[in-house]
């Protein structure tokens, strides 16, 4: 993995980020969601927001010059009435392109973002996971709180799972 580089995302990365994230969502989420749900999700703000990149808390991971994933964090809860701001930080916009799956790339990226969160003094990290990503987050030390259906612009809702990090965190032990 020596040719991998994690760095702060920049606004100029957004077109490549959005393209990679679209491919990832279609490839990994299709077995878990109806096509209409995914299309609505992508059309209604399901991609990494410009504001998250501008905040400086979003990271990309690149293999050579090509972005192969992204992840970031915010201190505010996602805008959903069933989600209370119990966490100190929220993991946001995590994705790894399909060809990087199973290579440790996602774990490396999440570890990098968690290091930023911990440096900011935020001990609890929550997230809303797509159904396909729940096993990945469980392996990294999160536990499920409850299922949440996210309303979107349009008719379908998107099923997600609200998860919180379990202490002591496995990535901290490995670091």
Residue, then its C-alpha position, 0 to 999 in steps of 0.5 A: x500500500x506504499x503507493x497510497x496517499x491520504x491528503x486533504x480534499x480540495x475543491x478541484x477534487x470534486x468532479x473526480x470525487x463525485x464520479x468515483x462516488x457514483x461508481x461506488x454507490x452503484x456497484x456496492x449499493x445495488x444489491x441492497x437498494x432499488x434502482x429508483x432509490x439509488x438514483x434519487x439518493x445520487x440526485x438529491x445530495x448523496x454525493x460529497x458536499x462542497x461545504x464538507x470539502x471546504x471545511x478541511x475535514x474531508x480526506x481523499x486517498x489516492x493511488x498514484x494520481x487517481x483518487x480511489x476513496x474519500x471520507x470526512x467528519x463533521x461535528x454536526x449530526x446529519x439533518x434527520x429528525x430521528x438522529x439526535x446530536x449525541x456524538x462528538x463527531x460524525x463520520x461522513x461521505x466514506x467510500x472506496x472504489x470497487x477495485x480497491x475493495x478488500x485491500x485495506x484501503x478503506x481501513x487506512x482511510x478511516x484510520x486517518x480520519x479518526x486520527x483527525x477526530x481524536x486530535x480534535x478531542x472528540x471521543x465518540x464518533x457516530x455514522x449513518x451506514x448504507x446497508x452494504x457498509x454495516x459489516x465493514x464498520x462493525x469490523x472497525x469497531x462500530x455497533x448499531x444503534x438503530x435503523x433509520x430511513x432517510x427521506x430524500x427529494x422524491x418518493x423513496x426513502x433510503x434505509x440506513x443504520x445509525x452506528x456508534x464507535x465501540x471503545x477501545x477502538x480496534x484501529x487505536x490498538x493497531x496504530 
